[in-house]
Structure formats: C-alpha cells, structure tokens
Amino acid sequence: MSTDLDPVEPLEPVGSAAAEPLLAAVLGTDGVAEVFSPHSRMRRLPGLLVPAVGGAEPEVAVVDDGGRPAVAVRIATSSAQSTVDTARRVADRLLAAADDPGATVDVEVARIH
C-alpha cells in the first residue's frame, strides 16, 4: 500500500448510507463479536476517505490506494468460532460489498472473546 493516498469520492462519512453496507457486512459475519475503529492504522493513512463524525472515528475506513479502494477494519471475534475463519469471512464480505475487483481489505483482530 502506498503512503501517498488520495481521497476517493463520493463516499460519505460513517453513519451515512454509503458506509452502512460495509459496517453491516462486518457485523453480519458469523463469529464477529464487536467492531472497533481501525484508528491506529488510520492515523498512518493521510488520505482517509471516511472521516470521523462528531469526534468518533469510523468503524470501517476506506481510502484510495492508487485508484483502488482499500478497506480497513478491526474486529473482536467469538471464541466459539475459528478466528482465522471469521477474519477470512469478514474480508470476503467486505470485498463483495466494495464491488471493485481491485479492492483490498485489511482485517485486524483486536480481541478474542
């Protein structure tokens, strides 16, 4: 991933109709217990596309990486499910929701419940 990331338009801030399908895709994945802001990663991405709303950081970050969308999310998984399989399902659902064959997804597991 490049460090010179430019915003992609016309996606809207988290909480908007444009961001809801990505968050819904994550929350609807078997084995996902919680979704957190990928804040540590977002601070390194100068071209953040989905800005924080009302001081809260978005749960799903999307940036333009050389003309391709890059999606980042941090999750907590349930110990009742395989963490690796859960992360893979989240990535697959986000790739499908992004609806762009060049999209990339970064899923970070922050916690296992």
C-alpha positions in Angstrom: 0.0 0.0 0.0 1.4 3.4 -0.9 1.8 6.2 1.6 0.5 8.9 -0.8 -3.2 8.1 -0.6 -5.7 10.5 -2.2 -9.4 10.6 -1.2 -11.9 8.7 -3.4 -15.2 10.3 -3.9 -18.2 10.3 -3.4 -18.3 8.1 -0.4 -19.8 9.7 2.7 -18.8 9.7 6.4 -19.6 6.7 8.6 -23.2 6.6 9.6 -24.2 7.6 6.0 -26.0 5.3 3.6 -22.7 4.8 1.7 -20.8 3.4 4.8 -23.6 1.4 6.3 -23.3 -1.6 3.9 -19.6 -2.1 4.8 -20.3 -2.0 8.5 -23.4 -4.2 8.1 -21.3 -6.7 6.2 -18.9 -6.9 9.1 -21.5 -7.1 11.8 -23.5 -9.7 9.9 -20.5 -12.1 9.7 -20.6 -15.2 11.9 -18.0 -15.0 14.7 -17.8 -11.2 14.8 -18.4 -10.1 18.4 -17.5 -6.4 18.1 -16.2 -3.9 15.6 -13.7 -1.2 16.5 -12.2 1.8 14.7 -9.0 0.9 12.9 -7.7 4.1 14.5 -4.0 3.1 14.8 -3.9 2.3 11.1 -6.0 5.4 10.1 -3.5 7.7 11.7 -0.9 6.5 9.2 -3.3 7.0 6.2 -3.2 10.6 5.1 -5.9 10.2 2.5 -8.6 8.9 4.8 -11.8 8.8 2.8 -14.4 8.1 5.5 -13.7 10.9 8.1 -14.8 10.8 11.8 -18.2 12.1 12.5 -18.9 14.1 15.7 -15.5 13.3 17.1 -16.0 9.5 16.8 -13.7 7.6 14.5 -15.3 5.3 11.9 -15.5 1.6 12.4 -14.7 1.0 8.7 -12.0 3.1 7.0 -11.9 3.4 3.2 -9.0 5.1 1.3 -8.0 5.4 -2.3 -4.8 3.3 -2.9 -3.7 4.2 -6.4 -7.2 4.2 -7.8 -8.3 1.2 -5.9 -10.3 1.2 -2.7 -8.6 -0.1 0.4 -10.8 -1.0 3.3 -9.6 -1.4 6.9 -11.5 -2.7 10.0 -10.6 -4.0 13.5 -12.8 -6.7 15.0 -13.3 -8.9 18.1 -14.1 -12.5 17.4 -16.1 -15.0 19.4 -14.0 -17.9 20.9 -16.9 -20.2 19.7 -15.7 -19.7 16.1 -12.3 -20.0 14.4 -10.7 -16.6 14.5 -8.9 -17.2 11.2 -12.1 -18.3 9.5 -14.0 -15.3 10.9 -11.4 -12.9 9.6 -11.5 -14.6 6.3 -15.3 -14.3 6.1 -15.1 -10.6 7.0 -12.6 -10.0 4.3 -14.7 -11.9 1.8 -17.8 -9.9 2.7 -16.0 -6.6 2.5 -14.6 -7.4 -0.9 -18.0 -8.3 -2.1 -19.5 -5.1 -0.6 -16.8 -3.0 -2.1 -17.8 -4.3 -5.6 -14.5 -3.4 -7.1 -12.2 -6.2 -8.4 -9.1 -4.2 -7.4 -10.2 -3.5 -3.8 -8.0 -4.6 -0.9 -9.1 -5.4 2.6 -7.2 -5.3 5.9 -8.9 -7.1 8.8 -7.2 -6.8 12.1 -8.3 -9.0 15.0 -8.0 -6.8 18.2 -9.6 -9.3 20.7 -11.0 -12.7 21.1 -14.0 -13.1 23.4 
